[in-house]
């Protein structure tokens, strides 16, 4: 019967270990790149939400201002 352990020399085990380490380093690098890309995209989404919130506040402020002016005009005509 063939036993794999008997065919692995110290040199082959060292090569295998180096290959495994190289691949894990590659995976780590890819995760870092992915994390960086995700952070960039989330920053852009945050900026868009901030802009949307500013626009909504400006519209709400303008609407409230118009309502107050309208109520003042109605009140002035009733005096």
Residue frames as a rotation matrix with the C-alpha (Angstrom) as fourth column:
UNK 1
0.578 0.816 0.000 0.00
0.816 -0.578 0.000 0.00
0.000 0.000 -1.000 0.00
UNK 2
-0.199 -0.611 0.766 1.18
0.594 -0.697 -0.402 3.52
0.779 0.375 0.502 -0.88
UNK 3
0.396 0.257 -0.882 1.72
0.875 -0.397 0.277 5.87
-0.279 -0.881 -0.382 2.07
UNK 4
0.729 -0.033 0.684 1.93
0.371 -0.820 -0.435 9.50
0.575 0.571 -0.586 1.19
UNK 5
0.927 -0.353 0.129 3.94
-0.319 -0.558 0.766 10.48
-0.198 -0.751 -0.630 4.25
UNK 6
0.403 -0.816 0.415 6.79
0.422 0.567 0.707 8.25
-0.813 -0.110 0.573 3.23
UNK 7
0.213 -0.301 0.930 7.10
0.971 -0.043 -0.236 10.04
0.111 0.953 0.283 -0.11
UNK 8
0.888 0.121 0.444 7.35
0.104 -0.993 0.062 13.52
0.449 -0.009 -0.894 1.39
UNK 9
-0.058 -0.962 -0.268 10.93
0.874 0.081 -0.480 14.59
0.483 -0.262 0.835 1.94
UNK 10
-0.010 -0.032 -0.999 11.87
0.752 -0.659 0.014 17.51
-0.659 -0.751 0.030 4.15
UNK 11
-0.905 -0.376 -0.200 12.59
0.140 -0.705 0.695 19.52
-0.402 0.601 0.690 1.03
UNK 12
-0.623 0.746 0.235 9.15
0.419 0.064 0.906 18.78
0.661 0.663 -0.353 -0.43
UNK 13
0.195 0.685 -0.702 7.50
0.978 -0.085 0.189 19.69
0.070 -0.724 -0.686 2.87
UNK 14
-0.388 -0.411 -0.825 9.43
0.480 -0.854 0.200 22.97
-0.787 -0.319 0.528 2.93
UNK 15
-0.990 0.050 0.132 8.34
0.101 -0.405 0.909 23.71
0.099 0.913 0.396 -0.65
UNK 16
-0.243 0.966 -0.090 4.75
0.736 0.244 0.632 22.87
0.632 0.087 -0.770 0.24
UNK 17
0.097 0.224 -0.970 4.87
0.905 -0.425 -0.008 25.16
-0.413 -0.877 -0.244 3.28
UNK 18
-0.752 -0.440 -0.491 6.28
0.204 -0.863 0.462 28.00
-0.627 0.247 0.739 1.18
UNK 19
-0.836 0.496 0.234 3.54
0.236 -0.060 0.970 27.52
0.495 0.866 -0.068 -1.43
UNK 20
0.066 0.879 -0.471 0.82
0.935 0.111 0.338 27.50
0.349 -0.463 -0.815 1.25
UNK 21
-0.123 -0.191 -0.974 2.28
0.677 -0.734 0.058 30.68
-0.726 -0.652 0.220 2.79
UNK 22
-0.967 -0.249 -0.049 2.46
0.122 -0.625 0.771 32.34
-0.223 0.740 0.635 -0.64
UNK 23
-0.510 0.844 0.169 -1.19
0.495 0.127 0.859 31.54
0.703 0.522 -0.483 -1.31
UNK 24
0.226 0.584 -0.780 -2.31
0.973 -0.180 0.147 32.81
-0.055 -0.792 -0.609 2.08
UNK 25
-0.533 -0.476 -0.700 -0.34
0.412 -0.868 0.277 36.02
-0.739 -0.141 0.658 1.48
UNK 26
-0.944 0.229 0.238 -2.17
0.163 -0.303 0.939 36.38
0.287 0.925 0.248 -1.84
UNK 27
-0.051 0.975 -0.216 -5.56
0.802 0.169 0.573 35.87
0.596 -0.143 -0.790 -0.15
UNK 28
0.022 -0.008 -1.000 -4.63
0.846 -0.532 0.023 38.43
-0.532 -0.847 -0.005 2.52
UNK 29
-0.869 -0.410 -0.278 -3.67
0.188 -0.791 0.582 40.91
-0.458 0.453 0.764 -0.19
UNK 30
-0.695 0.672 0.255 -6.92
0.343 -0.002 0.939 40.34
0.632 0.741 -0.229 -2.06
UNK 31
0.180 0.767 -0.616 -8.93
0.961 -0.004 0.277 40.90
0.210 -0.641 -0.738 1.13
UNK 32
-0.327 -0.364 -0.872 -7.04
0.572 -0.811 0.124 44.14
-0.752 -0.459 0.473 1.79
UNK 33
-0.997 -0.044 0.067 -7.78
0.081 -0.522 0.849 45.30
-0.002 0.852 0.524 -1.76
UNK 34
-0.338 0.941 -0.005 -11.44
0.616 0.226 0.755 44.35
0.711 0.252 -0.656 -1.43
UNK 35
0.130 0.345 -0.930 -11.75
0.960 -0.277 0.031 46.10
-0.246 -0.897 -0.367 1.92
UNK 36
-0.685 -0.457 -0.568 -10.18
0.302 -0.887 0.349 49.24
-0.663 0.068 0.746 0.46
UNK 37
-0.894 0.397 0.210 -12.56
0.140 -0.198 0.970 49.19
0.426 0.896 0.121 -2.51
UNK 38
-0.034 0.926 -0.375 -15.56
0.856 0.221 0.468 48.68
0.517 -0.305 -0.800 -0.24
UNK 39
-0.099 -0.059 -0.993 -14.51
0.795 -0.605 -0.043 51.56
-0.598 -0.794 0.106 2.00
UNK 40
-0.951 -0.259 -0.168 -14.15
0.093 -0.761 0.642 53.83
-0.294 0.595 0.748 -1.05
UNK 41
-0.615 0.777 0.131 -17.62
0.298 0.076 0.952 52.91
0.730 0.624 -0.278 -2.26
UNK 42
0.119 0.662 -0.740 -19.17
0.979 0.047 0.200 53.33
0.167 -0.748 -0.642 1.19
UNK 43
-0.526 -0.362 -0.770 -17.55
0.515 -0.856 0.050 56.78
-0.676 -0.370 0.637 1.44
UNK 44
-0.977 0.200 0.078 -19.20
-0.036 -0.510 0.860 57.74
0.212 0.837 0.505 -1.86
UNK 45
-0.208 0.949 -0.236 -22.57
0.622 0.314 0.717 56.44
0.755 0.002 -0.655 -0.66
UNK 46
-0.067 0.118 -0.991 -22.19
0.942 -0.320 -0.102 58.38
-0.330 -0.940 -0.090 2.60
UNK 47
-0.869 -0.304 -0.391 -21.46
0.174 -0.926 0.335 61.55
-0.464 0.224 0.857 0.60
UNK 48
-0.749 0.647 0.142 -24.58
0.104 -0.097 0.990 61.01
0.654 0.756 0.005 -1.51
UNK 49
0.053 0.776 -0.628 -26.74
0.896 0.241 0.373 60.52
0.441 -0.583 -0.682 1.60
UNK 50
-0.390 -0.264 -0.882 -25.27
0.704 -0.703 -0.101 63.68
-0.593 -0.660 0.460 3.11
UNK 51
-0.999 0.017 -0.050 -26.16
-0.047 -0.721 0.692 65.59
-0.024 0.693 0.721 -0.06
UNK 52
-0.409 0.907 -0.104 -29.67
0.392 0.278 0.877 64.14
0.824 0.317 -0.469 -0.06
UNK 53
0.007 0.375 -0.927 -30.16
0.999 -0.038 -0.008 65.08
-0.039 -0.926 -0.375 3.59
UNK 54
-0.745 -0.335 -0.577 -28.99
0.341 -0.935 0.102 68.66
-0.573 -0.120 0.810 2.86
UNK 55
-0.891 0.443 0.096 -31.43
-0.058 -0.322 0.945 68.92
0.450 0.837 0.312 -0.06
UNK 56
-0.129 0.891 -0.434 -34.31
0.713 0.388 0.583 67.58
0.689 -0.234 -0.686 2.03
UNK 57
-0.172 0.014 -0.985 -33.56
0.886 -0.434 -0.161 70.08
-0.430 -0.901 0.062 4.82
UNK 58
-0.943 -0.189 -0.274 -33.43
0.057 -0.902 0.427 72.95
-0.329 0.387 0.862 2.32
UNK 59
-0.627 0.778 0.030 -36.76
0.115 0.055 0.992 71.91
0.770 0.625 -0.124 0.80
UNK 60
0.030 0.641 -0.767 -38.33
0.932 0.260 0.253 71.49
0.361 -0.722 -0.590 4.24
UNK 61
-0.497 -0.285 -0.820 -36.96
0.643 -0.755 -0.127 74.87
-0.583 -0.590 0.558 5.34
UNK 62
-0.990 0.137 -0.022 -38.34
-0.112 -0.691 0.714 76.53
0.083 0.709 0.700 2.23
UNK 63
-0.345 0.916 -0.205 -41.73
0.416 0.345 0.841 74.88
0.841 0.205 -0.500 2.69
UNK 64
-0.015 0.302 -0.953 -41.94
0.997 -0.072 -0.038 75.94
-0.080 -0.951 -0.300 6.34
UNK 65
-0.783 -0.339 -0.521 -40.91
0.324 -0.938 0.124 79.48
-0.531 -0.072 0.844 5.38
UNK 66
-0.848 0.520 0.102 -43.61
-0.062 -0.289 0.955 79.60
0.526 0.804 0.278 2.69
UNK 67
-0.079 0.849 -0.522 -46.24
0.746 0.398 0.534 78.31
0.661 -0.347 -0.665 5.13
UNK 68
-0.252 -0.072 -0.965 -45.30
0.854 -0.486 -0.187 80.90
-0.456 -0.871 0.184 7.74
UNK 69
-0.967 -0.108 -0.231 -45.45
-0.012 -0.886 0.464 83.67
-0.255 0.451 0.855 5.13
UNK 70
-0.600 0.800 -0.013 -48.84
0.159 0.135 0.978 82.39
0.784 0.585 -0.208 3.95
UNK 71
0.030 0.599 -0.800 -50.23
0.960 0.206 0.191 82.26
0.279 -0.773 -0.569 7.50
UNK 72
-0.563 -0.301 -0.770 -48.89
0.562 -0.823 -0.090 85.77
-0.606 -0.483 0.632 8.14
UNK 73
-0.974 0.225 0.037 -50.57
-0.107 -0.595 0.796 87.04
0.201 0.771 0.604 4.98
UNK 74
-0.229 0.938 -0.260 -53.87
0.494 0.342 0.799 85.44
0.839 0.055 -0.542 5.95
UNK 75
-0.049 0.161 -0.986 -53.59
0.986 -0.150 -0.074 86.82
-0.160 -0.975 -0.151 9.48
UNK 76
-0.855 -0.333 -0.398 -52.81
0.287 -0.942 0.171 90.31
-0.432 0.032 0.901 8.10
UNK 77
-0.781 0.608 0.143 -55.92
-0.061 -0.301 0.952 90.27
0.622 0.734 0.272 5.91
UNK 78
-0.024 0.805 -0.593 -58.06
0.726 0.422 0.543 89.30
0.688 -0.417 -0.594 8.90
UNK 79
-0.535 -0.254 -0.806 -57.03
0.802 -0.454 -0.389 92.29
-0.267 -0.854 0.447 10.99
